[in-house]
């Protein structure tokens, strides 16, 4: 039997960077997905295999070797995860270091560590193959790691002795292995779908622009935090960002149905996006390529919004000319619907 789990990516529509300091943010799932397929091996096969198809990586560990290093893990397991200790992380890292990682993909090592911890914690030392595919670009602040963790946490229990598992909590522990101190928003949105605590029927689609520029989220957060420490009174800008988030929430929960009202609300959202970008720029969240996206969007009379680590989205209709121009700069463009279902599981293709 094969198990497949599909988890959506996510986007912070308003409040990015401010949310780190306890301010309100608006986050939503998007209809771009990561899919995890799991198949257990026959008795004569003795390895755990992970295939990351989109990046062309294939890893395999003999069961005997995993038992030597991770003998303390394995079933039975609790429905609620325990913290992955530093000692366990070191042991798993040693297993991952034995694999051949291309220099350009070394950043994915923490995600492989998270997989090994989850697999052995839930399935013990049962041999099997996990295949991961994704529509989400890596490192674009669209919840690619969260969708990966949630899909894994949903798929693996299907072959365990118990299906009663808190997917969101297990995914959060995986996120800790990958990011250190995540805030839990990404995995929660990917697990449950829709928008965070918001009841909305306002249709929203966005043109998402992936700049394909490497980013360091931790460094960006640290930079904003340092400015906040040096200029506590001047960083009232975070209060302004929170006000934008709250107004976003009010607009998208307005339940307008006629075209005129929807258009008016879209115009308000565009204006809020422009204000939000000005505030983010004032606290140092910028990059030359981001400026290119913003200026190109403005030229076509559309507002643009940065994702937390430096992508960008545009609300409203897709403009072919805009897409062509953005792609001419080497950017990647694709559309996504805002909101929708969270993680889903199917057994041999049957939901």
C-alpha positions in Angstrom: 0.0 0.0 0.0 1.1 3.5 -0.8 0.2 6.6 1.3 0.2 10.1 -0.1 -0.1 13.3 1.8 -0.5 16.8 0.3 0.2 20.0 2.3 -0.2 23.6 1.1 2.3 26.4 1.2 1.5 29.6 3.0 2.0 33.3 2.7 2.0 36.2 5.2 -0.2 38.8 3.7 0.4 41.5 6.3 2.5 41.8 9.4 5.7 40.1 8.4 8.7 40.9 10.6 6.3 42.6 13.1 4.9 39.2 14.0 8.3 38.2 15.3 7.8 40.9 18.0 4.3 39.8 19.0 2.3 42.0 16.7 -0.7 40.9 14.6 -0.1 39.2 11.2 -2.5 37.9 8.5 -1.3 34.5 7.1 -3.0 32.2 4.6 -2.5 28.9 2.8 -2.0 29.0 -1.0 -2.9 26.4 -3.6 0.7 25.4 -4.2 1.5 22.0 -2.6 4.2 19.7 -1.4 3.4 16.0 -1.9 4.9 13.1 0.1 4.4 9.5 -0.9 5.4 6.7 1.4 5.8 3.0 0.6 7.1 0.4 3.0 9.6 -2.2 1.6 9.4 -5.9 1.5 11.0 -7.9 4.3 14.2 -8.6 2.3 14.9 -4.9 1.8 16.7 -3.2 4.6 17.0 0.5 4.1 15.2 3.8 4.6 15.3 5.9 1.5 14.4 9.6 0.9 14.0 11.0 -2.7 13.7 14.7 -3.2 12.7 14.7 -6.8 12.6 18.4 -7.5 16.2 18.9 -6.6 17.5 15.5 -7.9 18.7 14.2 -4.5 18.4 10.5 -3.4 19.5 9.3 0.1 19.5 5.8 1.5 20.5 4.5 5.0 20.9 0.8 5.9 18.6 -0.1 8.8 21.5 -1.6 10.6 23.4 1.7 10.5 20.4 3.7 11.7 19.9 1.3 14.6 23.5 1.8 15.7 23.1 5.5 15.8 19.5 6.0 16.8 18.8 3.0 19.0 16.8 5.2 21.5 14.2 6.1 18.9 11.4 4.0 17.5 7.9 2.8 18.3 5.9 2.9 20.4 5.5 6.6 20.2 3.3 9.2 21.8 0.6 11.1 19.8 2.3 14.3 21.1 6.0 14.6 20.2 8.8 15.1 22.7 11.5 17.6 22.0 14.3 16.4 19.7 17.3 16.7 22.0 20.6 18.3 21.0 22.2 14.9 21.5 19.7 13.3 19.0 20.3 16.1 16.5 24.0 15.5 16.7 23.5 11.8 16.1 21.2 12.4 13.1 23.5 15.0 11.7 26.3 12.3 11.7 24.1 10.1 9.6 23.2 12.9 7.2 26.9 13.8 6.9 27.6 10.3 5.6 25.6 11.2 2.5 26.9 13.0 -0.6 25.5 16.5 -0.7 26.2 18.8 -3.6 27.7 22.1 -2.4 24.8 24.1 -3.8 22.3 21.9 -1.8 24.0 21.8 1.6 21.3 24.0 3.0 18.8 21.1 2.7 20.7 19.0 5.2 18.6 20.2 8.1 15.4 19.1 6.3 16.9 15.7 5.8 17.7 15.5 9.5 14.1 16.4 10.3 12.9 13.6 8.1 15.2 11.0 9.8 14.0 12.1 13.2 10.3 11.9 12.3 10.6 8.6 10.4 12.4 6.8 13.2 10.3 8.4 15.9 7.0 7.2 14.3 7.9 4.1 12.2 11.0 3.0 14.1 13.2 0.9 11.9 10.7 -0.3 9.3 12.4 -0.1 5.8 10.6 2.2 3.4 10.8 4.8 0.7 9.6 8.4 0.9 9.3 10.5 -2.3 8.9 14.3 -2.0 7.7 16.6 -4.8 6.7 20.2 -4.5 5.3 23.2 -6.5 6.8 25.5 -3.9 10.1 27.3 -4.6 12.7 26.9 -1.9 13.7 29.8 0.2 11.0 32.2 -1.1 9.1 32.6 2.3 6.2 30.6 1.0 6.2 27.9 3.6 8.1 25.2 1.7 9.7 23.7 4.8 6.4 23.8 6.7 4.5 22.1 3.9 7.3 19.5 3.8 7.1 18.9 7.5 3.3 18.8 7.6 3.0 16.4 4.7 5.6 14.0 6.3 3.8 14.2 9.7 0.5 13.3 8.0 1.8 10.4 5.8 4.0 8.5 8.2 1.5 7.6 10.9 -0.6 5.7 8.3 1.9 2.8 8.6 2.3 3.0 12.3 0.4 1.2 15.1 -1.7 4.3 15.7 -3.2 7.1 13.5 -4.0 9.3 16.5 -1.2 11.8 16.0 -1.2 15.6 16.3 0.2 16.5 12.8 0.7 20.1 13.6 2.7 19.5 16.8 4.9 17.0 15.1 5.5 19.3 12.1 6.4 22.1 14.6 9.1 19.9 16.1 10.5 19.2 12.6 10.5 23.0 11.9 12.6 23.5 15.1 15.2 21.1 13.7 15.3 23.1 10.5 15.0 26.6 11.7 15.9 26.6 15.4 13.2 28.9 16.8 10.2 29.0 14.4 7.0 30.8 15.5 4.6 28.0 14.6 2.6 30.1 12.1 3.8 28.4 8.9 3.1 24.8 10.0 -0.3 25.7 11.6 -1.5 27.4 8.3 -0.2 24.4 6.3 -2.0 21.9 8.6 -5.4 23.6 8.9 -5.5 25.7 5.7 -7.4 28.9 5.0 -6.5 32.2 6.7 -5.4 32.6 10.3 -8.5 33.1 12.5 -10.4 34.8 9.6 -13.7 34.0 8.1 -13.6 35.3 4.5 -15.2 34.6 1.2 -13.4 37.3 -0.7 -11.8 35.8 -3.8 -8.1 36.5 -3.9 -5.5 35.3 -6.4 -1.9 36.6 -6.6 0.9 36.6 -9.0 3.9 35.5 -7.0 7.3 36.5 -8.1 10.3 34.4 -7.0 13.4 36.5 -7.3 15.7 33.4 -7.0 17.9 35.3 -4.7 19.4 33.5 -1.7 18.2 34.8 1.7 18.9 34.5 5.3 15.7 34.8 7.3 17.5 34.7 10.6 19.8 37.5 9.6 16.8 39.7 8.5 15.0 39.1 11.7 18.2 39.8 13.7 18.7 43.1 11.8 15.1 44.3 12.6 15.5 43.2 16.2 18.8 45.1 16.5 17.2 48.3 15.1 14.3 47.9 17.6 16.8 47.6 20.5 18.8 50.7 19.3 15.8 52.8 18.6 12.8 51.6 20.7 10.8 54.8 20.3 11.4 55.1 16.6 10.3 51.5 16.0 6.6 52.6 16.4 6.6 51.6 12.7 5.8 48.1 14.0 2.5 49.5 15.5 1.7 50.9 12.0 2.4 47.5 10.4 0.0 45.9 12.9 -2.7 48.5 12.1 -2.4 47.5 8.4 -2.7 43.8 9.4 -5.9 44.6 11.3 -7.4 46.6 8.4 -6.5 43.7 6.1 -8.5 41.4 8.3 -11.5 43.7 8.4 -11.6 44.1 4.6 -11.3 40.4 3.7 -14.0 39.5 6.3 -16.5 42.1 4.9 -18.4 39.4 2.9 -19.0 41.6 0.0 -20.6 39.9 -3.0 -21.2 42.5 -5.7 -18.5 43.3 -8.2 -18.4 47.0 -7.2 -17.7 46.3 -3.6 -15.1 43.6 -4.4 -13.3 46.1 -6.7 -13.4 48.8 -4.0 -11.9 46.3 -1.4 -9.2 45.3 -3.9 -8.2 48.9 -4.3 -8.0 49.3 -0.5 -5.8 46.2 -0.2 -3.5 47.5 -3.0 -3.1 50.8 -1.1 -2.4 49.0 2.2 0.2 46.9 0.4 2.0 50.0 -0.8 1.9 51.5 2.7 3.2 48.2 4.1 6.2 48.1 1.7 7.2 51.7 2.6 7.2 50.7 6.3 9.2 47.5 5.7 11.8 49.5 3.7 12.1 51.9 6.5 13.3 49.1 8.9 15.8 47.7 6.4 13.9 44.9 4.7 15.0 45.4 1.2 17.1 44.1 -1.7 18.0 45.5 -5.2 15.9 42.8 -6.9 12.9 43.6 -4.7 13.1 47.2 -5.9 13.0 45.9 -9.4 9.8 43.9 -8.8 8.2 46.9 -7.0 9.1 49.4 -9.8 8.0 47.0 -12.5 4.6 46.5 -10.8 4.1 50.2 -10.3 4.8 50.8 -14.0 1.9 48.6 -14.8 -0.2 50.4 -12.1 -0.3 47.4 -9.8 0.7 47.2 -6.2 3.3 44.8 -5.0 4.0 43.1 -1.7 7.1 41.5 -0.3 7.0 38.1 1.3 8.8 37.9 4.7 12.2 36.9 3.2 11.9 38.9 0.0 9.5 37.5 -2.7 6.6 39.5 -4.0 2.9 39.1 -4.9 0.5 41.1 -6.9 -3.3 41.0 -6.3 -5.9 41.1 -9.1 -5.7 39.8 -12.7 -2.6 38.4 -14.3 -1.1 40.8 -16.7 0.8 39.0 -19.4 3.0 42.0 -20.2 4.0 42.3 -16.6 4.8 38.6 -16.3 7.0 38.7 -19.5 8.9 41.7 -18.1 9.5 40.2 -14.7 10.7 36.9 -16.3 13.0 38.9 -18.5 14.9 39.9 -15.3 15.3 36.2 -14.5 12.5 36.0 -12.0 10.0 33.1 -11.8 6.3 34.0 -11.9 3.3 31.8 -11.0 -0.2 32.4 -9.7 -1.8 31.1 -6.5 -5.2 31.2 -4.9 -5.3 32.5 -1.3 -7.0 30.3 1.3 -8.2 26.7 0.9 -7.8 23.3 2.5 -5.0 22.2 4.7 -3.2 18.9 4.7 -4.9 15.9 2.9 -4.2 12.2 2.9 -5.0 9.5 0.4 -4.5 5.7 0.5 -3.6 4.1 -2.8 -5.1 7.1 -4.6 -8.4 7.0 -2.6 -9.1 10.0 -0.3 
